[in-house]
Amino acid sequence: MFKDAAERLSVQALLNCYWRETGLGEHRPRTALAPALQALCPCADVLELRLQPLDQLIWVPLAYHSPTGRHRISGPIVTSKADGYQPLPSELLASLLLCDLAERFKGGHLPADSGDILALFLQSMATMRGFLAQRQADLADLFAAHVNFYHAEQALLVGHQTHPAPKSRQGFSAGESEHFSPEAAARCRLHWWLLAPGLIKQSASQGAKPTAMLREWLLAQTALSQRARDTLVQQERWELLPLHAWQARHLLGRESIQKLIAAGQLLDLGEQGEPLWPTSSIRTLAAPNVPWMFKCSLSVAITNSVRINQFRECLRGELGCLLWQSSLGDELKQRFPTLRPVNDPAWLTLEVEGQVLDEATCILRDNPFAADAPVTCMAALCQDHPQQPGNRFTELLSVLATREGISSQQAAERWLAGFITVAVEPMLALYLEYGMAFEAHQQNTLIELENLWPARFWVRDNQGFYYIEERAGRVLQQVPELAGAAESVGPQAFVDERFHYYFFHNTLFGLINAMGHSGLVDERPLLRQLRTALEVIDARYPHNSLLAPVLNAASLPYKGNLLTRLAGIDELVAPLTEQSVYVQLNNPLWEVRDGASA
């Protein structure tokens, strides 16, 4: 068996990446294996892989084989040797998988050196192990049916379940990771700089300047030192800039910052105000009764990117908020009352000699969630329990089935029907009628529950709000700047591809996959239920290009997180059309069509 849960979950994520993104591996029933090998494999299903360049055979026992393609493994993973078979240590398995990829893509568009990814995998596994140890006493609460927004944001202990290094953090030391990470139930204060007039560049969709709102808010805090309070009163025309505490320390060593301090133009107030909760993005800080979430720049590589706020992201948030505050926005809110954006209406940064310092940029995000808000990001709802089979749906569907006097399968089907009503139908109407698309993967989407049933769907992170050239005429007429510096308008074919991955593969198929992983539900009836609902929507919008492949193609585009990492792409700074490596993945809705054998 695996040494611990972090090892099993890390290997499982890497393997799911590998066989999804390469299409390699042969699914075998355990009974087809040699007797000596059967004795080492405890599960009914096994995946057989032949790894290059050593022509190494390995067998992966599958505790759950999913029609949506993300499987659960059970140790030990076994390899052949001269006189039989032996368990394969996770570090060696990861090295063999990555060497195999390097060999297969040698001379192609991906670099052949896989050592960096192996280091990230090992770091991620060690980090996850630490988080699980820290939160062991909280697991029952974090995987309960009822979890509020703030606890759910700090419950993502497993992370992205098809990423080779879901807990990789390049930049944090071990102590800093514990102090600043949501998975460690961290609380941390913002670090504040007070700057002479003319050094802050800022904007907001409407209302007062961000610096004026922040000054009023900070002065109302009881957790404000007397020195900082006196300084704010004395320098009434100076402007405040909030920074992530790690980032402030990182930037204080910069020559340009030291020059400002030496010239008396920057007063370092230090960490002030009430402690905030790091959310699932790590760099975004929030707390109940605080009117904003603070999305700070953070010069730390977290999974795929160094998390620095770019000007185009700031502009997208501001303009997107303007759109939802406009007459067209009023129409959208009236037509789709169960769908809401979490807007990013304001931003501010440091500008020195005409140069904006992106690493000091902070985006102010609306905070619509009360302390007990029954809202959770889809990723936290769908992640595997680290110490036992199942996930939050195991508890949630059991409670619903008992309360309603129905089976778990019926509870799942009713839950999915509610999700289709509150989330899928409005998301697709926005897309097909208004040309509005969201990077709606599981971390960027939030489900609000009432009595544990879906009630409202929230989308967040303006970085991924896009508009379709061919369909977004009314939107662009209302806010024409979206087609300019915001760089948020793209051609239909490109946005279709991205939406196929983010909303269908990642969120919808991931949701059905999680219900299957609960141990209570058969995924195939849920897939047929989703397909039927999509057929109705497709008939409503004849000849649309989005749903035709979802219903009629054997495969759909899928972002290969492992291959993207091997390509060395930072998705936040890469050109829009080159942000990721995409592959084709089996379409489970095609496999449950009428007459299909599945």
Buried (B, 14 or more C-beta within 10 A) or exposed (E): EBEBBBBBBBBBBBBBBBBBBBEBBEEBEBEEBEEEBBEBBEBEBBBBBEBBEEEBBBBBBBBBBBBBBBBBBBBBBBBBEEEEBEBBBBBEBBBBBBBBBBBBBEEEEBBBEBEBBBEBBBBBBBBBBBBBEBBEEBBEEBBBBBBBBBBBBBBBBBBBBBBBBBBBBBBBEEEBBBBBBBBBBBBBBBBBBBBBEEBBBBBBBEEEBBBBBBBEBBEEBEEBEEEBBEBBEEBEEBBBBBBBBBBBEBBBEEEEBEEBEEEEBBBBBEBBBBEBBBBBBBBBBBBBEBEBBBBBBBBBBBBBBBBBBBBBBBBBBBBBBBBBBBEBBEEBEEEBEBBBBBBBBBBBBBBBEEEBBBBBBBBBBBBBBEEEBBBBBBBBBBBBBBEEBBBBBBBBBBBBBEEEEBEBBBBBBBBBBBBBBBBBBBBBBBBBBBBBBBBBBBBBBBBBBEEBBBBBBBBBBBBBBBBBBEBBEEBBEBBEBBBEEBBBBBEBEBBBBBBBBBBBBBBBBBBBBBBBBBBBBEBBBBBBBBBEBBBEBBEBBEEBBBBEBBBEBEEBBBBBBBBBBBBEBEBBEBEEEEBBBBBEBBBBBBBBBEEEEE
